[in-house]
Amino acid sequence: MTVNYYKLLSVPRSASAEDLKKAWRREALRFHPDQNPDDPVAEERFKRLNEAYNTLIDPSRRRLYDLYGTGDIRQVRHVRMRRESAVFSFIRTAASAAQQRMRAESGDDIRLTSTIPFVDAARGCVRVFELPRRKTPNSEHTVMRRLEFTIPAGVMDGQRLRWRGEGGPGIYGGRHGDLYVRVRVEAHPFFSRSGYDVVCPLPLTLLELTRGGSVQVPTIRGPATLAVPAGVEVGSELRIAGAGLPRRGADAQGAAGDAVFRVTMDLPRVPDEAQIAALGAADELLRDRRDSRRAAFEALVAECDHDAD
């Protein structure tokens, strides 16, 4: 423990050389071993008085003592090293704490939902999103940015798309977050999806069902011509290969899906008398030319009626 030389000599820190001499003589006479033969600590106290006086009376040693608590240059070096070590330790601790506070952090992910018309989802499209971008890590003020993103052709309803690095900004060098967009595909009045096929109803007149021919049909790639075979049945499916949705992911190497047309009969909802008469005449004309399935069907009706009796 460092000895307080000023307190030992009973003088203030501003004491002059003359004050130190007077104090030393007074205290030395008081604690001199010859004056205290029965006091075992008098000699040690006397040595300390001399040490204090010799240190403080020398201006250079006194400056060292005031700075480092000792006038011994060897001890001064030790104190300096100890203080420097403490300072460096403090700096390292502070730097480590600051580094912990400033550790790089990734930005937040941004999640959005985008509703897209069926045909746009099938063909692919471009959408513009307004996304927030903070100016600084501690700022509450946000700046909006407009970015264009390509929605790939054939995206499915509910599919989640990801764009790396387009989310919230990282801080202290951290990577930006990601943008996730959940796609909602609007229902279409005619088109629907079945895997990679695009399904569409095909209303045909009685004449077209019977005679067949070529009809113009819509596809997601534009109008196309479809060959309708004579005698096609209601409910059957006609296809245009490769006119459906592009395959994605593991199926990307395969061909696109098909455009599928499900045949329906186009009849008036409330036919007038002339239409009913025309249909009746056509039915009479074709009665003898019905195929065996109609005859088998009528036979089944008769059999059920007989069983009921």
C-alpha positions as CSV (number, residue, x, y, z in Angstrom):
1,M,0.0,0.0,0.0
2,T,1.3,3.5,-0.9
3,V,2.4,5.6,2.1
4,N,1.1,9.1,2.2
5,Y,4.4,11.1,2.8
6,Y,2.5,14.4,3.4
7,K,0.3,12.8,6.1
8,L,3.4,11.1,7.6
9,L,5.1,14.5,8.0
10,S,1.8,16.2,8.9
11,V,2.2,18.8,6.2
12,P,-0.1,19.9,3.3
13,R,0.7,18.9,-0.3
14,S,1.6,22.6,-0.9
15,A,4.3,22.6,1.8
16,S,7.5,24.4,0.9
17,A,11.0,23.1,1.4
18,E,11.3,25.1,4.7
19,D,8.0,23.6,5.9
20,L,9.3,20.1,5.1
21,K,12.5,20.7,7.1
22,K,10.7,22.0,10.1
23,A,8.2,19.1,10.0
24,W,10.9,16.5,9.6
25,R,12.9,17.9,12.6
26,R,9.8,17.9,14.7
27,E,8.7,14.4,13.8
28,A,12.3,13.0,13.8
29,L,12.9,14.2,17.3
30,R,9.6,12.7,18.4
31,F,10.2,9.3,16.9
32,H,14.0,9.0,17.1
33,P,14.9,5.4,18.4
34,D,17.1,7.0,21.1
35,Q,14.1,8.8,22.4
36,N,11.9,5.7,22.3
37,P,14.0,2.7,23.4
38,D,11.0,0.8,24.6
39,D,8.9,1.4,21.4
40,P,9.4,-1.5,18.9
41,V,8.0,0.5,15.9
42,A,9.8,3.7,16.6
43,E,12.8,2.7,14.4
44,E,10.6,1.7,11.5
45,R,8.6,5.0,11.8
46,F,11.8,6.9,11.9
47,K,13.0,5.2,8.6
48,R,9.7,6.2,7.0
49,L,10.1,9.8,8.1
50,N,13.5,9.9,6.5
51,E,12.2,8.3,3.3
52,A,9.3,10.8,3.1
53,Y,11.6,13.8,3.8
54,N,14.3,12.7,1.2
55,T,11.6,12.1,-1.4
56,L,9.7,15.4,-0.9
57,I,12.7,17.6,-0.4
58,D,14.0,16.6,-3.9
59,P,11.9,18.5,-6.5
60,S,12.3,15.8,-9.3
61,R,11.5,12.9,-6.9
62,R,8.6,14.9,-5.4
63,R,7.1,15.3,-8.9
64,L,7.3,11.6,-9.4
65,Y,5.7,10.9,-6.1
66,D,2.8,13.3,-6.8
67,L,2.2,11.6,-10.1
68,Y,2.9,8.0,-9.3
69,G,2.8,7.7,-5.5
70,T,6.6,6.9,-5.3
71,G,9.9,8.7,-5.9
72,D,11.8,5.5,-6.8
73,I,12.2,5.5,-10.6
74,R,12.1,1.7,-10.7
75,Q,8.8,1.7,-8.9
76,V,7.6,4.5,-11.2
77,R,8.3,2.2,-14.3
78,H,6.3,-0.5,-12.6
79,V,3.4,1.8,-11.8
80,R,3.5,3.1,-15.4
81,M,3.3,-0.4,-16.8
82,R,0.5,-1.3,-14.4
83,R,-1.5,1.8,-15.4
84,E,-0.9,1.3,-19.1
85,S,-2.0,-2.3,-18.7
86,A,-5.2,-1.1,-17.0
87,V,-5.8,1.5,-19.7
88,F,-5.3,-1.0,-22.5
89,S,-7.5,-3.5,-20.7
90,F,-10.2,-0.8,-20.4
91,I,-9.8,0.1,-24.1
92,R,-10.1,-3.5,-25.1
93,T,-13.1,-4.0,-22.9
94,A,-14.8,-0.9,-24.3
95,A,-13.9,-1.8,-27.9
96,S,-15.3,-5.3,-27.3
97,A,-18.5,-3.9,-25.9
98,A,-18.8,-1.5,-28.8
99,Q,-18.2,-4.3,-31.2
100,Q,-20.9,-6.3,-29.6
101,R,-23.3,-3.4,-29.9
102,M,-22.3,-2.8,-33.5
103,R,-22.3,-6.4,-34.6
104,A,-23.5,-6.9,-38.1
105,E,-27.2,-7.8,-38.2
106,S,-29.1,-9.0,-41.2
107,G,-32.1,-6.9,-42.4
108,D,-35.7,-8.0,-41.9
109,D,-37.4,-10.0,-44.6
110,I,-40.4,-8.3,-46.3
111,R,-43.5,-10.4,-47.1
112,L,-46.1,-9.2,-49.6
113,T,-49.1,-10.6,-51.4
114,S,-49.7,-9.8,-55.1
115,T,-53.0,-10.7,-56.9
116,I,-52.5,-11.4,-60.6
117,P,-55.0,-12.1,-63.4
118,F,-55.0,-15.7,-64.6
119,V,-53.6,-14.8,-68.1
120,D,-50.8,-12.7,-66.6
121,A,-49.9,-15.5,-64.3
122,A,-49.8,-17.9,-67.2
123,R,-47.8,-15.7,-69.5
124,G,-45.6,-14.1,-66.9
125,C,-45.6,-10.4,-66.1
126,V,-43.8,-7.5,-64.5
127,R,-45.0,-6.0,-61.2
128,V,-43.9,-2.8,-59.4
129,F,-43.6,-2.9,-55.6
130,E,-43.0,0.0,-53.3
131,L,-40.7,-1.2,-50.5
132,P,-39.4,0.7,-47.5
133,R,-35.7,1.4,-47.1
134,R,-34.5,3.0,-43.8
135,K,-31.9,5.8,-44.2
136,T,-29.9,4.8,-41.1
137,P,-30.1,1.9,-38.6
138,N,-31.4,4.3,-35.8
139,S,-33.7,6.4,-38.0
140,E,-37.5,6.1,-37.7
141,H,-37.9,7.8,-41.0
142,T,-38.4,5.5,-43.9
143,V,-37.8,6.1,-47.6
144,M,-39.9,4.2,-50.1
145,R,-38.3,2.8,-53.2
146,R,-40.0,1.5,-56.4
147,L,-38.7,-1.8,-57.8
148,E,-39.8,-3.8,-60.8
149,F,-39.9,-7.6,-60.5
150,T,-40.6,-10.2,-63.1
151,I,-43.3,-12.8,-62.1
152,P,-42.3,-16.0,-64.0
153,A,-44.8,-17.6,-66.5
154,G,-46.8,-20.4,-65.0
155,V,-46.7,-19.2,-61.4
156,M,-49.3,-21.1,-59.3
157,D,-52.0,-19.7,-57.0
158,G,-50.5,-19.6,-53.4
159,Q,-46.9,-19.9,-54.7
160,R,-44.2,-18.0,-52.8
161,L,-41.5,-16.2,-54.8
162,R,-38.3,-15.0,-53.2
163,W,-35.9,-12.3,-54.2
164,R,-32.6,-12.3,-52.2
165,G,-31.3,-9.1,-50.8
166,E,-34.4,-7.0,-51.7
167,G,-35.8,-6.9,-48.1
168,G,-35.0,-4.6,-45.2
169,P,-31.4,-3.2,-45.0
170,G,-28.8,-4.8,-42.8
171,I,-26.9,-2.7,-40.2
172,Y,-23.2,-2.5,-39.5
173,G,-22.4,-4.3,-42.7
174,G,-25.1,-7.1,-42.3
175,R,-26.7,-8.5,-45.4
176,H,-30.1,-7.2,-46.6
177,G,-33.1,-9.2,-45.9
178,D,-35.1,-11.0,-48.6
179,L,-38.4,-10.1,-50.3
180,Y,-41.1,-12.8,-50.3
181,V,-44.2,-12.4,-52.5
182,R,-47.2,-14.7,-52.1
183,V,-49.0,-14.9,-55.5
184,R,-52.8,-15.0,-55.7
185,V,-54.1,-15.9,-59.1
186,E,-57.6,-14.5,-59.9
187,A,-60.2,-16.9,-61.2
188,H,-60.9,-16.6,-65.0
189,P,-64.5,-16.9,-66.4
190,F,-63.3,-19.6,-68.9
191,F,-59.7,-20.7,-68.2
192,S,-58.8,-23.0,-65.3
193,R,-55.6,-24.9,-64.5
194,S,-55.0,-28.6,-64.2
195,G,-51.3,-29.2,-63.6
196,Y,-49.6,-27.6,-66.6
197,D,-52.7,-27.9,-68.8
198,V,-55.1,-24.9,-69.3
199,V,-58.7,-26.1,-69.4
200,C,-61.4,-24.2,-71.3
201,P,-65.0,-25.2,-72.1
202,L,-65.8,-25.5,-75.8
203,P,-69.5,-24.8,-76.6
204,L,-70.5,-26.4,-80.0
205,T,-73.7,-26.3,-81.8
206,L,-75.6,-29.4,-82.7
207,L,-74.4,-29.1,-86.3
208,E,-70.8,-28.7,-85.2
209,L,-71.1,-31.7,-83.0
210,T,-72.5,-33.8,-85.8
211,R,-70.5,-32.5,-88.8
212,G,-67.2,-31.5,-87.1
213,G,-64.9,-28.9,-88.7
214,S,-62.5,-26.3,-87.6
215,V,-63.2,-23.7,-84.9
216,Q,-61.3,-20.7,-83.5
217,V,-60.5,-21.2,-79.8
218,P,-58.7,-19.0,-77.2
219,T,-55.4,-20.0,-75.6
220,I,-53.1,-18.2,-73.2
221,R,-50.8,-17.7,-76.1
222,G,-53.5,-16.2,-78.4
223,P,-56.2,-17.5,-80.8
224,A,-55.7,-20.9,-82.4
225,T,-57.5,-23.2,-84.8
226,L,-58.9,-26.5,-83.4
227,A,-60.0,-29.4,-85.5
228,V,-63.3,-30.9,-84.2
229,P,-63.9,-34.5,-85.4
230,A,-67.4,-35.4,-86.8
231,G,-69.7,-36.9,-84.2
232,V,-67.7,-35.6,-81.2
233,E,-69.5,-36.2,-77.9
234,V,-70.4,-33.7,-75.2
235,G,-67.9,-34.0,-72.3
236,S,-65.0,-35.2,-74.5
237,E,-61.7,-33.4,-74.4
238,L,-59.8,-31.9,-77.4
239,R,-56.2,-30.8,-77.1
240,I,-53.7,-28.5,-78.6
241,A,-50.3,-29.8,-77.5
242,G,-47.8,-27.4,-76.0
243,A,-50.3,-24.5,-75.8
244,G,-50.6,-24.8,-72.0
245,L,-48.4,-23.6,-69.1
246,P,-44.6,-23.8,-69.2
247,R,-43.1,-26.4,-66.9
248,R,-41.0,-25.2,-64.0
249,G,-38.7,-26.7,-61.4
250,A,-37.9,-30.3,-61.8
251,D,-40.2,-30.5,-64.9
252,A,-38.6,-27.5,-66.6
253,Q,-36.9,-29.7,-69.3
254,G,-40.2,-31.1,-70.5
255,A,-42.6,-29.6,-73.0
256,A,-45.3,-27.2,-71.9
257,G,-48.7,-28.4,-70.9
258,D,-51.7,-28.6,-73.3
259,A,-54.6,-26.4,-74.0
260,V,-57.6,-28.7,-73.2
261,F,-61.1,-28.0,-74.5
262,R,-64.0,-29.8,-72.9
263,V,-66.9,-30.1,-75.3
264,T,-70.3,-28.7,-74.3
265,M,-73.5,-28.3,-76.4
266,D,-74.5,-24.7,-77.2
267,L,-78.2,-24.6,-77.0
268,P,-80.6,-21.7,-76.3
269,R,-81.6,-21.5,-72.6
270,V,-85.2,-20.7,-73.5
271,P,-85.8,-21.8,-77.1
272,D,-88.7,-20.3,-79.0
273,E,-91.3,-22.3,-81.0
274,A,-89.3,-22.1,-84.3
275,Q,-86.2,-23.4,-82.6
276,I,-88.1,-26.2,-80.9
277,A,-89.6,-27.2,-84.3
278,A,-86.2,-27.2,-86.0
279,L,-84.7,-29.4,-83.2
280,G,-87.7,-31.7,-83.5
281,A,-87.2,-32.1,-87.3
282,A,-83.5,-32.7,-86.8
283,D,-84.2,-35.3,-84.1
284,E,-86.7,-37.2,-86.4
285,L,-84.2,-37.1,-89.3
286,L,-81.4,-38.5,-87.1
287,R,-83.5,-41.0,-85.2
288,D,-82.7,-43.9,-87.5
289,R,-79.0,-43.1,-87.5
290,R,-78.4,-43.1,-83.7
291,D,-75.7,-45.5,-82.7
292,S,-76.0,-48.7,-80.8
293,R,-75.3,-47.0,-77.4
294,R,-78.6,-45.1,-77.6
295,A,-80.4,-48.3,-78.4
296,A,-78.6,-50.0,-75.4
297,F,-79.6,-47.1,-73.2
298,E,-83.3,-47.3,-74.2
299,A,-83.1,-51.1,-73.6
300,L,-81.8,-50.5,-70.1
301,V,-84.7,-48.1,-69.4
302,A,-87.1,-50.8,-70.4
303,E,-85.4,-53.4,-68.3
304,C,-85.5,-51.1,-65.2
305,D,-89.2,-50.5,-65.8
306,H,-89.8,-54.2,-66.0
307,D,-87.9,-54.8,-62.8
308,A,-90.0,-52.1,-61.1
309,D,-93.2,-54.0,-61.9
